[in-house]
């Protein structure tokens, strides 16, 4: 029987709806500051999210849509500068408290800390972006490992970030549970032999999560029940009486996988 010892969280879209209401706005503000007439709508950004990584996303946009790009001496440096400006605007939004945590996130993480579970972050966003969110909504010190950005050679859906976290924590994957919101994140975790709970959002709710241990709309609060999207048996076997996901239900889930 597998014993749950650690929870590993993705950041963007999992801890908070940062993509639509944070990163997208930051990109648009950076474009305007650079004198570009680009505007990433909610719908377009949903397409661009298929590309992991902000710098990679800008490059894909340039290649795919071939906008009227001004002459630049070094495209790589131009993209890097845009990305840095985006991060500056994004972090300003976080510091203003403009992007709240998703339902149940703080409740579950607090419960895990109180019961002695180990906590970690595994994300493709930059370390500064991840820590700024944590500083304004939780506490970076709660997390034993914060693995972010370019710390590994390949981003999700490659499993590198999860292999890194497991190595740093010196823990076996069967004792961990991952929280993700995208098919890319699920693929990365699955390749690392990690079981995953997916909390979908409006950008990812139509993706393939067939390999997930559980798929829900969110983790839930006392007054906001969780909706089970995949793994209906979980509802009757493990879901807490208050109809939201708690640590006891997750321990049972891992033990019975």
Phi and psi in degrees as GROMACS dihedral restraints (atoms count N, CA, C in turn):
[ dihedral_restraints ]
;  ai    aj    ak    al  type     phi  dphi    fc
    3     4     5     6     1   -78.7    20    10
    4     5     6     7     1   135.4    20    10
    6     7     8     9     1  -106.9    20    10
    7     8     9    10     1   127.6    20    10
    9    10    11    12     1   -73.1    20    10
   10    11    12    13     1   123.5    20    10
   12    13    14    15     1  -122.4    20    10
   13    14    15    16     1   -20.7    20    10
   15    16    17    18     1  -149.3    20    10
   16    17    18    19     1   146.8    20    10
   18    19    20    21     1  -115.9    20    10
   19    20    21    22     1   132.9    20    10
   21    22    23    24     1  -121.0    20    10
   22    23    24    25     1   126.3    20    10
   24    25    26    27     1  -115.6    20    10
   25    26    27    28     1   133.2    20    10
   27    28    29    30     1   -69.6    20    10
   28    29    30    31     1   168.8    20    10
   30    31    32    33     1  -110.1    20    10
   31    32    33    34     1   -70.7    20    10
   33    34    35    36     1   -65.1    20    10
   34    35    36    37     1   121.2    20    10
   36    37    38    39     1    86.2    20    10
   37    38    39    40     1   -18.1    20    10
   39    40    41    42     1  -101.8    20    10
   40    41    42    43     1   -57.2    20    10
   42    43    44    45     1   -73.6    20    10
   43    44    45    46     1   -38.3    20    10
   45    46    47    48     1  -151.2    20    10
   46    47    48    49     1   158.8    20    10
   48    49    50    51     1   -80.7    20    10
   49    50    51    52     1    66.1    20    10
   51    52    53    54     1   -79.3    20    10
   52    53    54    55     1   -22.5    20    10
   54    55    56    57     1   -67.8    20    10
   55    56    57    58     1   -60.2    20    10
   57    58    59    60     1   -68.1    20    10
   58    59    60    61     1   -44.3    20    10
   60    61    62    63     1   -98.7    20    10
   61    62    63    64     1     3.5    20    10
   63    64    65    66     1  -133.0    20    10
   64    65    66    67     1   -73.9    20    10
   66    67    68    69     1   -58.9    20    10
   67    68    69    70     1   -44.7    20    10
   69    70    71    72     1   -58.9    20    10
   70    71    72    73     1   -44.8    20    10
   72    73    74    75     1   -65.4    20    10
   73    74    75    76     1   -39.1    20    10
   75    76    77    78     1   -63.3    20    10
   76    77    78    79     1   -41.3    20    10
   78    79    80    81     1   -59.3    20    10
   79    80    81    82     1   -48.5    20    10
   81    82    83    84     1   -62.6    20    10
   82    83    84    85     1   -37.7    20    10
   84    85    86    87     1   -67.2    20    10
   85    86    87    88     1   -37.7    20    10
   87    88    89    90     1   -66.5    20    10
   88    89    90    91     1   -41.5    20    10
   90    91    92    93     1   -60.1    20    10
   91    92    93    94     1   -45.2    20    10
   93    94    95    96     1   -63.4    20    10
   94    95    96    97     1   -40.8    20    10
   96    97    98    99     1   -64.2    20    10
   97    98    99   100     1   -30.6    20    10
   99   100   101   102     1   -88.2    20    10
  100   101   102   103     1     4.4    20    10
  102   103   104   105     1    76.4    20    10
  103   104   105   106     1    22.4    20    10
  105   106   107   108     1   -95.6    20    10
  106   107   108   109     1   144.4    20    10
  108   109   110   111     1   -94.7    20    10
  109   110   111   112     1    27.1    20    10
  111   112   113   114     1   -81.3    20    10
  112   113   114   115     1   144.7    20    10
  114   115   116   117     1  -144.3    20    10
  115   116   117   118     1   114.0    20    10
  117   118   119   120     1   -90.3    20    10
  118   119   120   121     1   107.9    20    10
  120   121   122   123     1   -73.1    20    10
  121   122   123   124     1   169.1    20    10
  123   124   125   126     1   -57.7    20    10
  124   125   126   127     1   -42.0    20    10
  126   127   128   129     1   -69.3    20    10
  127   128   129   130     1   -46.3    20    10
  129   130   131   132     1   -62.1    20    10
  130   131   132   133     1   -40.6    20    10
  132   133   134   135     1   -63.7    20    10
  133   134   135   136     1   -31.9    20    10
  135   136   137   138     1   -60.3    20    10
  136   137   138   139     1   -38.9    20    10
  138   139   140   141     1   -67.9    20    10
  139   140   141   142     1   -43.3    20    10
  141   142   143   144     1   -66.6    20    10
  142   143   144   145     1   -23.8    20    10
  144   145   146   147     1   -66.2    20    10
  145   146   147   148     1   -13.3    20    10
  147   148   149   150     1   -65.2    20    10
  148   149   150   151     1   -16.9    20    10
  150   151   152   153     1  -100.5    20    10
  151   152   153   154     1   121.8    20    10
  153   154   155   156     1   -79.7    20    10
  154   155   156   157     1   131.5    20    10
  156   157   158   159     1    99.2    20    10
  157   158   159   160     1   134.3    20    10
  159   160   161   162     1   -66.4    20    10
  160   161   162   163     1   -45.1    20    10
  162   163   164   165     1   -64.2    20    10
  163   164   165   166     1   -40.3    20    10
  165   166   167   168     1   -64.5    20    10
  166   167   168   169     1   -34.0    20    10
  168   169   170   171     1   -67.4    20    10
  169   170   171   172     1   -41.6    20    10
  171   172   173   174     1   -63.0    20    10
  172   173   174   175     1   -44.5    20    10
  174   175   176   177     1   -61.2    20    10
  175   176   177   178     1   -43.0    20    10
  177   178   179   180     1   -61.0    20    10
  178   179   180   181     1   -43.0    20    10
  180   181   182   183     1   -60.8    20    10
  181   182   183   184     1   -44.3    20    10
  183   184   185   186     1   -63.6    20    10
  184   185   186   187     1   -46.0    20    10
  186   187   188   189     1   -66.5    20    10
  187   188   189   190     1   -41.2    20    10
  189   190   191   192     1   -76.8    20    10
  190   191   192   193     1   -44.1    20    10
  192   193   194   195     1  -101.7    20    10
  193   194   195   196     1   -11.3    20    10
  195   196   197   198     1    43.2    20    10
  196   197   198   199     1    59.3    20    10
  198   199   200   201     1   -68.8    20    10
  199   200   201   202     1   172.5    20    10
  201   202   203   204     1   -75.0    20    10
  202   203   204   205     1    76.3    20    10
  204   205   206   207     1   -74.3    20    10
  205   206   207   208     1   127.9    20    10
  207   208   209   210     1   -65.5    20    10
  208   209   210   211     1   159.0    20    10
  210   211   212   213     1   -65.4    20    10
  211   212   213   214     1   127.2    20    10
  213   214   215   216     1  -129.4    20    10
  214   215   216   217     1   143.5    20    10
  216   217   218   219     1   -72.1    20    10
  217   218   219   220     1   -35.6    20    10
  219   220   221   222     1  -138.2    20    10
  220   221   222   223     1   106.4    20    10
  222   223   224   225     1   -62.9    20    10
  223   224   225   226     1   -38.7    20    10
  225   226   227   228     1   -61.5    20    10
  226   227   228   229     1   -44.3    20    10
  228   229   230   231     1   -68.8    20    10
  229   230   231   232     1   -35.2    20    10
  231   232   233   234     1   -62.2    20    10
  232   233   234   235     1   -45.8    20    10
  234   235   236   237     1   -65.2    20    10
  235   236   237   238     1   -40.5    20    10
  237   238   239   240     1   -60.8    20    10
  238   239   240   241     1   -41.9    20    10
  240   241   242   243     1   -65.3    20    10
  241   242   243   244     1   -43.4    20    10
  243   244   245   246     1   -58.8    20    10
  244   245   246   247     1   -43.7    20    10
  246   247   248   249     1   -65.5    20    10
  247   248   249   250     1   -39.1    20    10
  249   250   251   252     1   -65.0    20    10
  250   251   252   253     1   -40.4    20    10
  252   253   254   255     1   -64.3    20    10
  253   254   255   256     1   -42.4    20    10
  255   256   257   258     1   -57.3    20    10
  256   257   258   259     1   -46.0    20    10
  258   259   260   261     1   -62.1    20    10
  259   260   261   262     1   -37.2    20    10
  261   262   263   264     1   -61.4    20    10
  262   263   264   265     1   -46.8    20    10
  264   265   266   267     1   -67.9    20    10
  265   266   267   268     1   -39.3    20    10
  267   268   269   270     1   -63.1    20    10
  268   269   270   271     1   -45.0    20    10
  270   271   272   273     1   -65.3    20    10
  271   272   273   274     1   -31.1    20    10
  273   274   275   276     1   -63.9    20    10
  274   275   276   277     1   -39.4    20    10
  276   277   278   279     1   -63.4    20    10
  277   278   279   280     1   -42.2    20    10
  279   280   281   282     1   -62.4    20    10
  280   281   282   283     1   -43.9    20    10
  282   283   284   285     1   -66.2    20    10
  283   284   285   286     1   -25.3    20    10
  285   286   287   288     1   -82.5    20    10
  286   287   288   289     1    -4.0    20    10
  288   289   290   291     1    72.6    20    10
  289   290   291   292     1    26.5    20    10
  291   292   293   294     1   -79.5    20    10
  292   293   294   295     1   -10.9    20    10
  294   295   296   297     1  -126.4    20    10
  295   296   297   298     1    95.8    20    10
  297   298   299   300     1   -74.6    20    10
  298   299   300   301     1   161.1    20    10
  300   301   302   303     1   -66.8    20    10
  301   302   303   304     1   154.3    20    10
  303   304   305   306     1   -72.7    20    10
  304   305   306   307     1   159.1    20    10
  306   307   308   309     1   -55.3    20    10
  307   308   309   310     1   133.6    20    10
  309   310   311   312     1    84.8    20    10
  310   311   312   313     1   -10.7    20    10
  312   313   314   315     1   -65.2    20    10
  313   314   315   316     1   -54.7    20    10
  315   316   317   318     1   -65.2    20    10
  316   317   318   319     1   -39.1    20    10
  318   319   320   321     1   -59.0    20    10
  319   320   321   322     1   -48.4    20    10
  321   322   323   324     1   -69.6    20    10
  322   323   324   325     1   -41.8    20    10
  324   325   326   327     1   -65.2    20    10
  325   326   327   328     1   -40.3    20    10
  327   328   329   330     1   -62.7    20    10
  328   329   330   331     1   -43.0    20    10
  330   331   332   333     1   -62.2    20    10
  331   332   333   334     1   -42.1    20    10
  333   334   335   336     1   -62.5    20    10
  334   335   336   337     1   -43.3    20    10
  336   337   338   339     1   -61.5    20    10
  337   338   339   340     1   -44.5    20    10
  339   340   341   342     1   -63.2    20    10
  340   341   342   343     1   -29.0    20    10
  342   343   344   345     1   -98.5    20    10
  343   344   345   346     1    10.0    20    10
  345   346   347   348     1    81.6    20    10
  346   347   348   349     1    15.2    20    10
  348   349   350   351     1   -76.4    20    10
  349   350   351   352     1   149.8    20    10
  351   352   353   354     1   -84.1    20    10
  352   353   354   355     1   147.1    20    10
  354   355   356   357     1  -127.4    20    10
  355   356   357   358     1   144.6    20    10
  357   358   359   360     1  -149.2    20    10
  358   359   360   361     1   160.7    20    10
  360   361   362   363     1  -118.1    20    10
  361   362   363   364     1   137.2    20    10
  363   364   365   366     1  -136.9    20    10
  364   365   366   367     1   105.8    20    10
  366   367   368   369     1  -144.0    20    10
  367   368   369   370     1   155.3    20    10
  369   370   371   372     1   -89.4    20    10
  370   371   372   373     1   -12.0    20    10
  372   373   374   375     1   -69.3    20    10
  373   374   375   376     1   164.3    20    10
  375   376   377   378     1   -68.2    20    10
  376   377   378   379     1   158.8    20    10
  378   379   380   381     1   -61.0    20    10
  379   380   381   382     1   -41.2    20    10
  381   382   383   384     1   -62.3    20    10
  382   383   384   385     1   -41.3    20    10
  384   385   386   387     1   -64.6    20    10
  385   386   387   388     1   -43.8    20    10
  387   388   389   390     1   -63.3    20    10
  388   389   390   391     1   -47.4    20    10
  390   391   392   393     1   -69.4    20    10
  391   392   393   394     1   -32.6    20    10
  393   394   395   396     1   -64.2    20    10
  394   395   396   397     1   -42.5    20    10
  396   397   398   399     1   -61.5    20    10
  397   398   399   400     1   -46.8    20    10
  399   400   401   402     1   -63.7    20    10
  400   401   402   403     1   -40.2    20    10
  402   403   404   405     1   -63.5    20    10
  403   404   405   406     1   -31.9    20    10
  405   406   407   408     1   -96.8    20    10
  406   407   408   409     1    -9.4    20    10
  408   409   410   411     1  -128.0    20    10
  409   410   411   412     1   -29.0    20    10
  411   412   413   414     1  -134.5    20    10
  412   413   414   415     1  -121.1    20    10
  414   415   416   417     1  -162.2    20    10
  415   416   417   418     1   119.4    20    10
  417   418   419   420     1   -55.7    20    10
  418   419   420   421     1   -29.4    20    10
  420   421   422   423     1   -66.9    20    10
  421   422   423   424     1   -16.1    20    10
  423   424   425   426     1   -70.7    20    10
  424   425   426   427     1   -18.2    20    10
  426   427   428   429     1  -106.0    20    10
  427   428   429   430     1   122.8    20    10
  429   430   431   432     1   -63.8    20    10
  430   431   432   433     1   -38.3    20    10
  432   433   434   435     1  -133.6    20    10
  433   434   435   436     1   133.0    20    10
  435   436   437   438     1  -120.9    20    10
  436   437   438   439     1    96.6    20    10
  438   439   440   441     1   -98.3    20    10
  439   440   441   442     1   121.1    20    10
  441   442   443   444     1  -147.5    20    10
  442   443   444   445     1   159.2    20    10
  444   445   446   447     1    61.7    20    10
  445   446   447   448     1  -131.3    20    10
  447   448   449   450     1   -94.0    20    10
  448   449   450   451     1    26.7    20    10
  450   451   452   453     1   -68.9    20    10
  451   452   453   454     1   -20.1    20    10
  453   454   455   456     1  -123.2    20    10
  454   455   456   457     1   158.9    20    10
  456   457   458   459     1   -62.3    20    10
  457   458   459   460     1   -40.4    20    10
  459   460   461   462     1  -123.8    20    10
  460   461   462   463     1   136.2    20    10
  462   463   464   465     1   -85.9    20    10
  463   464   465   466     1   168.8    20    10
  465   466   467   468     1   -53.4    20    10
  466   467   468   469     1   140.2    20    10
  468   469   470   471     1   -84.0    20    10
  469   470   471   472     1     5.4    20    10
  471   472   473   474     1   -64.8    20    10
  472   473   474   475     1   147.4    20    10
  474   475   476   477     1   -84.7    20    10
  475   476   477   478     1     4.1    20    10
  477   478   479   480     1   -51.5    20    10
  478   479   480   481     1   -44.5    20    10
  480   481   482   483     1   -64.2    20    10
  481   482   483   484     1   -34.6    20    10
  483   484   485   486     1   -76.8    20    10
  484   485   486   487     1   -37.1    20    10
  486   487   488   489     1   -60.0    20    10
  487   488   489   490     1   -39.7    20    10
  489   490   491   492     1   -62.8    20    10
  490   491   492   493     1   -46.7    20    10
  492   493   494   495     1   -62.5    20    10
  493   494   495   496     1   -44.7    20    10
  495   496   497   498     1   -60.8    20    10
  496   497   498   499     1   -40.7    20    10
  498   499   500   501     1   -66.8    20    10
  499   500   501   502     1   -42.1    20    10
  501   502   503   504     1   -65.4    20    10
  502   503   504   505     1   -37.7    20    10
  504   505   506   507     1   -83.9    20    10
  505   506   507   508     1   -15.2    20    10
  507   508   509   510     1    53.7    20    10
  508   509   510   511     1    55.2    20    10
  510   511   512   513     1  -134.6    20    10
  511   512   513   514     1   150.1    20    10
  513   514   515   516     1   -85.3    20    10
  514   515   516   517     1   146.1    20    10
  516   517   518   519     1   -60.9    20    10
  517   518   519   520     1   -28.4    20    10
  519   520   521   522     1   -68.4    20    10
  520   521   522   523     1   -12.6    20    10
  522   523   524   525     1   -99.3    20    10
  523   524   525   526     1     9.3    20    10
  525   526   527   528     1  -121.0    20    10
  526   527   528   529     1   157.7    20    10
  528   529   530   531     1  -133.7    20    10
  529   530   531   532     1   129.9    20    10
  531   532   533   534     1  -101.5    20    10
  532   533   534   535     1   148.4    20    10
  534   535   536   537     1  -120.1    20    10
  535   536   537   538     1   120.4    20    10
  537   538   539   540     1  -134.1    20    10
  538   539   540   541     1   171.0    20    10
  540   541   542   543     1  -131.9    20    10
  541   542   543   544     1    -2.6    20    10
  543   544   545   546     1  -129.7    20    10
  544   545   546   547     1   161.2    20    10
  546   547   548   549     1   -64.7    20    10
  547   548   549   550     1   -36.1    20    10
  549   550   551   552     1   -62.2    20    10
  550   551   552   553     1   -43.8    20    10
  552   553   554   555     1   -64.7    20    10
  553   554   555   556     1   -43.1    20    10
  555   556   557   558     1   -61.1    20    10
  556   557   558   559     1   -42.4    20    10
  558   559   560   561     1   -61.8    20    10
  559   560   561   562     1   -43.1    20    10
  561   562   563   564     1   -61.3    20    10
  562   563   564   565     1   -46.3    20    10
  564   565   566   567     1   -65.8    20    10
  565   566   567   568     1   -41.5    20    10
  567   568   569   570     1   -63.1    20    10
  568   569   570   571     1   -40.5    20    10
  570   571   572   573     1   -63.5    20    10
  571   572   573   574     1   -26.0    20    10
  573   574   575   576     1   -91.2    20    10
  574   575   576   577     1     9.9    20    10
  576   577   578   579     1    65.2    20    10
  577   578   579   580     1    31.6    20    10
  579   580   581   582     1  -103.0    20    10
  580   581   582   583     1   136.8    20    10
  582   583   584   585     1   -80.9    20    10
  583   584   585   586     1   143.9    20    10
  585   586   587   588     1  -133.0    20    10
  586   587   588   589     1   136.1    20    10
  588   589   590   591     1  -100.5    20    10
  589   590   591   592     1   125.8    20    10
  591   592   593   594     1  -104.4    20    10
  592   593   594   595     1   128.0    20    10
  594   595   596   597     1  -111.0    20    10
  595   596   597   598     1   103.3    20    10
  597   598   599   600     1   -73.0    20    10
  598   599   600   601     1   162.2    20    10
  600   601   602   603     1  -136.0    20    10
  601   602   603   604     1  -176.1    20    10
  603   604   605   606     1   -68.4    20    10
  604   605   606   607     1   -13.9    20    10
  606   607   608   609     1   -87.1    20    10
  607   608   609   610     1   -22.2    20    10
  609   610   611   612     1  -121.1    20    10
  610   611   612   613     1    -0.3    20    10
  612   613   614   615     1   -68.6    20    10
  613   614   615   616     1   -10.4    20    10
  615   616   617   618     1  -105.1    20    10
  616   617   618   619     1     6.5    20    10
  618   619   620   621     1   -79.6    20    10
  619   620   621   622     1   166.4    20    10
  621   622   623   624     1   -85.7    20    10
  622   623   624   625     1   112.2    20    10
  624   625   626   627     1  -119.2    20    10
  625   626   627   628     1    31.5    20    10
  627   628   629   630     1   -62.3    20    10
  628   629   630   631     1   -23.0    20    10
  630   631   632   633     1   -92.5    20    10
  631   632   633   634     1     4.0    20    10
  633   634   635   636     1   -77.8    20    10
  634   635   636   637     1   150.1    20    10
  636   637   638   639     1   -71.6    20    10
  637   638   639   640     1   -30.2    20    10
  639   640   641   642     1  -161.3    20    10
  640   641   642   643     1   140.6    20    10
  642   643   644   645     1  -126.9    20    10
  643   644   645   646     1   126.6    20    10
  645   646   647   648     1  -135.7    20    10
  646   647   648   649     1   167.1    20    10
  648   649   650   651     1   -76.0    20    10
  649   650   651   652     1   -36.3    20    10
  651   652   653   654     1  -167.7    20    10
  652   653   654   655     1   176.0    20    10
  654   655   656   657     1   -78.5    20    10
  655   656   657   658     1   -20.6    20    10
  657   658   659   660     1    87.6    20    10
  658   659   660   661     1   157.2    20    10
  660   661   662   663     1  -129.8    20    10
  661   662   663   664     1   174.1    20    10
  663   664   665   666     1   -57.4    20    10
  664   665   666   667     1   -35.6    20    10
  666   667   668   669     1  -105.7    20    10
  667   668   669   670     1    12.5    20    10
  669   670   671   672     1  -141.0    20    10
  670   671   672   673     1    90.0    20    10
  672   673   674   675     1   -63.8    20    10
  673   674   675   676     1   148.7    20    10
  675   676   677   678     1   -78.8    20    10
  676   677   678   679     1   139.4    20    10
  678   679   680   681     1  -103.7    20    10
  679   680   681   682     1   123.8    20    10
  681   682   683   684     1   -82.2    20    10
  682   683   684   685     1   120.6    20    10
  684   685   686   687     1   -97.4    20    10
  685   686   687   688     1   -38.5    20    10
  687   688   689   690     1  -142.8    20    10
  688   689   690   691     1   131.4    20    10
  690   691   692   693     1   101.8    20    10
  691   692   693   694     1    47.9    20    10
  693   694   695   696     1   -58.4    20    10
  694   695   696   697     1   -27.9    20    10
  696   697   698   699     1   -63.8    20    10
  697   698   699   700     1   -23.6    20    10
  699   700   701   702     1   -61.7    20    10
  700   701   702   703     1   -35.8    20    10
  702   703   704   705     1   -58.4    20    10
  703   704   705   706     1   -45.2    20    10
  705   706   707   708     1   -84.0    20    10
  706   707   708   709     1   -30.2    20    10
  708   709   710   711     1   -87.6    20    10
  709   710   711   712     1   -42.1    20    10
  711   712   713   714     1  -123.2    20    10
  712   713   714   715     1   -20.9    20    10
  714   715   716   717     1   -66.3    20    10
  715   716   717   718     1   134.3    20    10
  717   718   719   720     1   -63.6    20    10
  718   719   720   721     1   158.6    20    10
  720   721   722   723     1   -59.5    20    10
  721   722   723   724     1   -26.5    20    10
  723   724   725   726     1   -81.1    20    10
  724   725   726   727     1     1.7    20    10
  726   727   728   729     1    70.7    20    10
  727   728   729   730     1    19.7    20    10
  729   730   731   732     1  -126.1    20    10
  730   731   732   733     1   161.3    20    10
  732   733   734   735     1   -80.5    20    10
  733   734   735   736     1   124.4    20    10
  735   736   737   738     1  -121.5    20    10
  736   737   738   739     1   179.2    20    10
  738   739   740   741     1   -67.4    20    10
  739   740   741   742     1   -36.9    20    10
  741   742   743   744     1   -60.9    20    10
  742   743   744   745     1   -41.6    20    10
  744   745   746   747     1   -67.0    20    10
  745   746   747   748     1   -36.4    20    10
  747   748   749   750     1   -71.5    20    10
  748   749   750   751     1   -36.5    20    10
  750   751   752   753     1   -59.7    20    10
  751   752   753   754     1   -43.5    20    10
  753   754   755   756     1   -65.5    20    10
  754   755   756   757     1   -39.6    20    10
  756   757   758   759     1   -60.3    20    10
  757   758   759   760     1   -50.3    20    10
  759   760   761   762     1   -64.0    20    10
  760   761   762   763     1   -39.9    20    10
  762   763   764   765     1   -65.0    20    10
  763   764   765   766     1   -25.2    20    10
  765   766   767   768     1  -107.4    20    10
  766   767   768   769     1     5.9    20    10
